[in-house]
Amino acid sequence: MTKKELDSKLDSIVNCEVFARALKFKALQHNYSHLNCILIQSQRENVTYVLPFKKWNALGISVLKGERGLAIIVPRFRKVEKKDGTKDDELVGFATGHVFDVSQTDAPPDFLIAHLNRDFPGYLSLVELSPVPVTERPLRKGLSGYFDPKELTITLSANLSEADRTLTLLHETGHYLVWKNKLEIPKELEEVIVESSAFIAASKFGLDATAPSAGYIAGYINSTEDLRKASKVIDKISNSLLKVYERSEEYAESNN
């Protein structure tokens, strides 16, 4: 897939609910970029879990005869020597790769249940794992919580249910991560990125979270370039959220 073809496909889904649906898909497969999640979903309906041909084979599962792979964008790197003598990876371009959904294989019906651990560690566990202190107190109506970059604290409304406090904590931790990484993002776009990242993390834990509405996203994602920028940061923030709040090394390894 060429860059021109990619841009054409992305142009067709800007301001479309595909963006929001891809967030839930990414929750199951956060190792894939949000852009690739969008591309995968745009090629096949009801996609749930994808892997390359060789990885399915490594699990003892075969891709069904006649099934066509779903195109994804794969970065290509080369080793370059730095001034200090060490070697580093340098991005040299992109190539087209292919993956197959579980529905395109002979995987047993219980494959997803057996391979995906979505146990929620619990609200109190998330509070303990928070990178900054979390306090709860009554807040004005309509305000669920906020991150204070001066005090480096997260405040949550004491009037929220535990489920809503959990989602708000994920959202405000997203703001903290944007601040920590010194990302220069317009305020409106930051809200979309943080809300999207929180939804991905919540969905990964199996929480019943409402996806950001297509209309809300469409208010800020108005071009292919906006889509690229938002998707890149969503990858960074959502992956960071999961690293912060996954319960243990064992939990993290079980979801790779």
N, C-alpha and C positions, 0 to 999 in steps of 0.2 A: 504494500500500500504506500503510495507516494504521499509527500506532504500535501500536495494539491488535493488528492483524494481524501486525505484525512480532514483537511480544512472544509471541504465540501460536505462531508458527513457531519462535522461538528456544527457547521452553519445550519444544517437542517434540524438540529435539536436544541439550539439556543432558544430559551424561553419555553422549553417543553418539559413535561413532567418526567421525561426520561432521566433528567438530571437527578431528581429526587429519588426515583426508583433505584438508580445506581448506588445511592448511599446505602440502602439496605443490603444490596448485593455485596458491596464492599465490606460490610460488617462481617460477612462470612469469609471473605477472602481479602483481608487487608494488605496482603503482600502485593496485590495488583494495584496499579495506580487508579485513581478515580476516572481518568480519561479512558483507560483500558476497560474499566467496568462499564462505562457508557458505551464504548464501541462494541463490547461483547453483547450487551443487552439490545443494542440496535440491530443486531444480526439474527437474533433468535429469541422468541418469546419464552417466558417462564424458565429462564436459565437460573440454576440454583448454585452449582458448584462445578468449577472447571479446572482442568489440569492439562498439561501437554501430553501428547501421545505416549512418550516414553515413561512419564511419571505414572500414568494409568497402568502401563504394563508392569512397572516396578511393584505396584500394589497387587499384581495378579489379576488385573481387570483389563478386558479387551474393548477397544472401540469397535462398535458394530460396523459391519461391512457396508460401504456406500455412504457413510456419514462424512459430511464436509466440515473441516475445521473452521473455527471462528477466529478471524484475523485480529491480532493485537500488535501494538507497536513495541518493539524490543530495542533498548539502547545498546549500542556497540561501543566497547572500550578498548583501549590499547595501553600497554605499559610504557610510561615515559620516565626518564631519569631526571630527577630534580637537581638543583644546584648543590645540595648537600650530599648528593650521592645516593639518596634513597629513591625508590621507584614508586610511582603513583599511577592510578588509573585515570586516563583522559578520555572524555566522551568524544567520539569521532563521527557519530551519526546514529541513524536508526534503521532497523530492518523490520520486516514483517515476520511475525511468528504465528503459530496457530495453537489453539487449545480446543478441548472438547468438553461439553457439559456431561454431567453424570447420566443424563437421560439418553445420551448417545453411546452409552456403554452397556456392558452386561453386569454392571455392579448390582449387588443384592439390594432389595428394597430398604433394608435398614442401614445402608451405607452411611448416610448423613448422620443418623443418630449415633452410630458407633464411632464416627471419626471427628465429630464436632462437639467439643465441650463448651456449653454455654451457661454453666452454673454461675449465678450471681453471687459474688463474695459477701454482699450485704452492705447496707448503708454505713454502719459504724466502721466496718473495715475500710471503706473508701475514705472516711474522715481521717482514720489513722494513717492512711497512705498518702493523704494530700500533701503536696510539696510546700504548702503554706498553711498557717493556722486557720481553722474554720470555726466561726462562731455563729450562734443562732440567736436572733432577737426579733421582736415585732418590727416590721417595716411598713411603710405606707402602702396603701392599697394599690395593687398593680405592679409592685416591685417584688420580684421573687428573690433577688440576691444581687450581689455585686462584688467585683474584685477591686481592692484598693491598692494601686501600684506604689503608693507612698508608704503605707503601713505594712504592705505585703501580707494582706489577710483576705480571706473570702468570708463574706457575711451572707447568711441564708435567712430567709423569712421563717420565723418560728411557727407561723400559721399554716405552712405548707404540709401536705401529707409526706410520709417518708419517701414515697415514690417520686413526688415532685421535687423534694429536696435533693434526691439522688441525681435527677436530671439537671437540676440547677447547678449542683456541685460540678458536674461534668462540664457544663457550659462555661461556668466561671473559671474553671481550671484551664479551659481553652483560652480564655482571655489572658490568664497568667502566662501561658506558654507563648502566646503571641508577644507579650511584653518581654519575657525572658529571652526570646530569640531576636529581639529588637527588629521585628518585622514592620516595615513601613507600609501599612495598609489603610486605605480609606475606611472610615468608621462603618459605613453601610456595608461594604464588602466584608469587613471583619466580622460583623454580626452573622452574615450568611455562612462564612467559613466556620466560625465557632459553633453555631447551631448545628451545622451539618456534621461537624466532627463529633459533637456530643451525641448526636443521633446514631452515628456509626458505632461509637463506643458502647452506648446503651444497648443497641441491637446485638452487638457481639456478646454481651452478658445475658441476652435473652429477655431483656426488659421490654415491656409493651410501651414503646415510645411512638409518638405521632410524627411521621416524616414531615420535614419542612414542606409547606405547600408549594406547588409549582408557581402559583401566582406571586408568592413572597420572593422566591428565588428570581423569577422573571423580572422583578422590579429592580434588580441589581445586575443580573447577568444579561447584558444587552448585545454582546458581540462574541465572536470566537476567541478573541484575545482575552476578554474578561473570563470566559470559560476556562481557558488555559491557566490563567493566573490563579483563579479560585481553586481549581482542581489540584494544582501543584501544592498550594498551601494546605488544602484539606488533607492531602496525603500526609504532610509533615505533622500537622496538629493532631489528627486522629491517631496516627501511629504513636505519637508521643503520649497521648492520653492513655492508650492501651498499655504502654510500657509503665506508666506511672501507677495504674490501678490494677494490673493483673496481679493476682494474689501471691504468686511465688514463681521461682524458676521452673518448677515442675509444671505449673499451669501454663506458663508461656510456651514451654517446649511442646506441650500437648496440643497447642493450637497452631504450630508451625506446619 
